[in-house]
Amino acid sequence: MFRSSSYHTIDVKGRVIIPSRFKNILKADKVYGVMVSNKDDCLYAYTFSEWEKVETKVLSAKTSAMGEFRRFFLGNSSECMCDKQDRILIPKSLREYANLEKDIVLVGNLDRFEIWARDQWDKINKKMEQKLKKEEVREEIASLGL
């Protein structure tokens, strides 16, 4: 399970260092790398085993909207293998989609980790802080026992 956040930089070639706590999860999978795709103005990175589950779920959906999503999400996905320095090379098209230029954040989200441009991540966090002040949001979170 991917947890916590790590602040990094992406180099000019588009390589990202995988944090050690994420690296251990990736090395335990059948292939040392991730499948990366675009969604929600960031990149989603899955182990190959988890990616197979995602594909199965997406293929089971039959609506036209899901067909369009399938084309978008699966069509933009890319295998990113880890190199000897525990880095992945993110394709230019995906870097452009998520506006990854220098400062980035890798955010654990249990079954995947997300790769955000640092400024976009900061904006998302500020929006969430505002939402957390709303009573209905606080009640929903409290219903989880949190």
PyMOL commands that set and color helices and strands:
alter all, ss='L'
color gray80, all
select helices_A, chain A and resi 20-28+48-60+64-75+92-97+118-131+135-142
alter helices_A, ss='H'
color red, helices_A
select strands_A, chain A and resi 5-9+15-17+33-39+42-46+78-81+87-89+103-108+113-117
alter strands_A, ss='S'
color yellow, strands_A
deselect
rebuild
show_as cartoon
